[in-house]
Structure formats: C-alpha cells, structure tokens
Amino acid sequence: LEDVLARRSRKAAGEARIELVRRRARILEEKLGNPDAAASALRELGADAVVDAEGAASLVRNLRRAGLVHEAARLLAQRAELLEQRQAPATEIVDVWLEAARLRLRELRDADGAREAIDAALARAPKHPGAQGALAELHLERNDLAAYAKTKLRQAELLTGTPAAEAFVEAGRVTRDQLNDADGARVC
C-alpha cells in the first residue's frame, strides 16, 4: 500500500498530492512504525509541509521520533517565520515559537536557542502567559531563582483562576524558601 501511495502521490498535484503524501506518512508512522520514512515522505511536500499546521505537526513529531531533533527545531523556526510573513495571528506564531523553545530546552539542552525562541515569542506577545511560563522554565533550568520567581509573578498576573493562584504560590514559595526573602514572598 505504501508503494502504491508513493506512486500515486508522484503523479498527483495540489491538494490531492498533499493528501496522498499525508496518508502515506500516516501508514509509515502508525502501521509500520517507521518515523524516519514518514518524515522523509512529508519532506517531499517541501514548503507545503511547513505551511500546513497538520503537516508541520506530523513532520515535527516524526523527526523527533526519528532522533532528528535539530531538524525539527529548524522546521519550527521556519514555520514561525513563514507565519510571520503571511501575517498569521500573533497567538499562532507565538505557539510555534514556544514549541521550538520547549524542544530546544528539553530535548536539545540548548538554553541559548530556547532563549532566542522565547524572545521571538515575547516580541510578538509580551503579555502571553505561556511565553512568560517558558521564560520562567528557562530561568529555572539556568538556576536563576530570582529571575524565575519574578517571571512566575509576571505570569501569575496574566493568568486567572487556579493557574494564577498556582503561579503566585510558586513565586512566593521560591522567594521565601530559596531566596530567603520572607517580605518579598508576602508580595506574592
């Protein structure tokens, strides 16, 4: 079936081709357990794989599973830049930058690359609670507890309900317990 879909996708054009390639990639990923081949199939779409949210998510997922995390990070950056060129909603662009930041920080252990992605997100939406949360995570990874507590406090001010309360409590806990600042903790 995979060979049949590969032949048919080479002959097809437009949306029909995109759908055949996606279907082939799903078979390679889900049925055959071959993320490298699925990523390779999706790469055949070129720019179409980056533009389309579903295609990009599938390609990133398969690249990660195939151990090609650097390529996945590059793809996310390309997608964010392409979305910016197409003047997509800021929240969509920010979400892609934050995914790139998480991938760089958690999987590549690239704090500088994560910071660049977070800065790109914050440049588009400085009051985005997810961007503030990603920045707080980066500060924690770097063991900069004062910056972590300050950023958690900023994040808490942007949230509502239980998530806001949790962020306030975390900022207060770190300020009191880790920074030994009981007065500063009361502010939280």
GUPAVEX-487169 format. One record per residue (C-alpha): x, y, z; residue in one letter. Coordinates in steps of 0.05 Angstrom, whole numbers, plus 5000, padded with zeros to 4 digits. Example, Ala and Ser with C-alpha at 12.3 -4.5 7.8 and 13.67 -1.06 7.14 Angstrom:
2
524649105156a527349795143s
This chain:
188
500050005000l505750485017e508850374947d502050484913v501051134951l508151354935a507051244860r500251584862r502852184901s508452294849r503152334794k498152764833a498253514842a495554034890g491253824949e490553114922a498153034925r498453324995i493052855020e496452244989l503152425020v499852535088r496351865082r502851515063r506351845122a500851625170r501550905146i509150935153l508551225223e502550855252e502350195217k509650075201l512750445259g517850795215n518151535235p524351655192d520751425129a514551815149a518752445158a522052315091s515252255057a512852905088l519253265067r517053124995e511753665006l517154195013g514254865034a507254565037d509454145096a511554765134v505455185117v500154685137d499254625212a497453885210e503053715162g508154105203a505953775268a506553095236s513353245207l515953515273v513252915311r516452425263n523052795261l523252775337r521652035339r527051905287a532152265330g532652865283l531053375336v535653915307h531853875241e525253915279a527554545314a529654855247r522954675217l519255015274l523355645265a521955635190q514555545204r514356135252a517956575203e513256365147l507256505190l510057195205e510957325130q503757125119r501557565176q498257005215a495157155283p500357315336a497956755381t499256235326e506256505315i507656525390v505355805398d510255565345v515955955376w514255665445l514154965417e521055095387a523455365454a520954745492r524254285442l530854655446r530854695522l528153995539r530853565484e536953925456l539154235523r540354875483d538655435532a541155975485d536955725427g530955665473a532056385496r532156625423e525556275410a522456545474i524857245457d521657185388a515056975422a515457545472l516858045417a510057865386r506157795451a509758065513p503657915557k502757195534h502556765597p505456165561g511356575538a512456815609q511956095633g517055865582a521756425604l520756215677a522455495659e528855735624l530856135686h529655525729l533955095682e539455615689r538555605764n536956355765d531856315820l530857065828a529157145754a524856515758y520756795816a520057475783k517757165717t512856695753k509957305786l509157655718r505957025691q501156985750a498857695738e496957495666l493056875687l486356785721t483356275768g487155665792t493155735744p494156445770a493856225842a498855655829e503756135796a503056635853f504256085904v510355825865e513356525860a512256625935g515055945954r521456055914v522256765941t521356536013r524855856012d530255925960q531756665963l530556736038n526257356027d520157306072a518058026058d518557915983g514457275989a508757656022r508158085960v506657455920c
